[in-house]
Amino acid sequence: MLDFAALREKKISFKDLCAGLTVDDLHRLTDEMVDAMLSLISNARDADVTFQPVDPQAYDEYAATTEELTMPWTLGHVIVHTTASAEEAAARASSLARGVEVKERSRYEVPWQMAVTADQLCHRLEESRRMRHAFLHAWPDIPNLELTHTVDRPNAKPRNAVEMFVAGLVHEDAHLGQIVEVLRQATAAREGETLA
């Protein structure tokens, strides 16, 4: 995998993280990330998918309802969110690589309330893998790496096709620890331990 820790610790810039990456690299990195998430949830039980963890820092500025604003995310919620974000990044990257300006969002997130079994999460991850590879297969042999897009976020910088795709992986990596923690709490609750 890419050195996401070095990026978070500001030991490497985002541009340097992406420098020299090819479409083949993006295919490989996609598989590594999806495989990492599948490995993390490999022992998850259905009850773990809907388990409501304790997360005092929970805050979702894009929450659909006021109630969800500070609601801790279930494992199902984390997986559908991360895959949707990575797919959106892949879709935008595909447009940029083909020289098509990105003018709107290209995002669909499976309703998290529908993610209730471990098998569904595995299916969602495999479906996301297939979709991301498909977006990469849409890149021309010589991709346009000059065209950029700046996401609508504070301090966002313009990103070319490679950088846009990698941004989805960076976002997923940021949620890996959350997956581990939700599963830790779910397992502890199942075994009757204190969640502290």
Secondary structure, DSSP 8 states (H G I E B T S, - for coil): ---HHHHHTTSS-HHHHHTT--HHHHHHHHHHHHHHHHHHTTT--HHHHH-----TT---TT-SSTTTTT----HHHHHHHHHHHHHHHHHHHHHHHTT----S-------GGG--SHHHHHHHHHHHHHHHHHHHHTS-SS---S--B--SSTT---B-HHHHHHHHHHHHHHHHHHHHHHHHHHHHHHTT----
